[in-house]
Amino acid sequence: MEPSITHPIGGTHGGVWIRRATARDARRLTRLVRTSRAYEGHYAAMVAGYRVGPDYIEHHRVFAAVGTDTDRILGFYALILAPPELDLMFVADDAQGLGVGRLLIGHLRDEARSAGLTGVRVVSHPPAEGFYRSVGARRTGTLAAAPPAVMWDRPELLLPVGRGA
């Protein structure tokens, strides 16, 4: 049984819990990626045809933050263990600023730590770099654009996951 965490967030009466995503979540996760305001404008091409498929969910450590009162997916992340990398992390636009992202990062750290990792690489969407730095990630470099899929340079960070991180 996968661990789950229940926490109250913001001013909600209920809370948020984190659970392992399932193949049945694929459409909702894909929608969350494709409708993210963070990918509007010149960033839109990156997620226009993006799909989080059931096969991806079954083969990776994908976790969803879910409203306890609604079963609505408020955000999710995908952790790759070898080499250690945060592959995806999205929070619903209307859930940003409520602590969902920090809750996901806390869960990611627990997962990574239990897998014996000391740090996780994050190749960040440029506007999200500030968030990752606010949760303790350190900038390690810049990943150059890779047209046609990614038309801009991206910050590369390391998120420590050891005790006290």
Summary of the structure (lengths in Angstrom):
residues: 165
radius of gyration: 15.2
end to end distance: 25.5
largest distance: 45.1
contacts: 472
relative contact order: 0.15
helix: 33%
strand: 32%
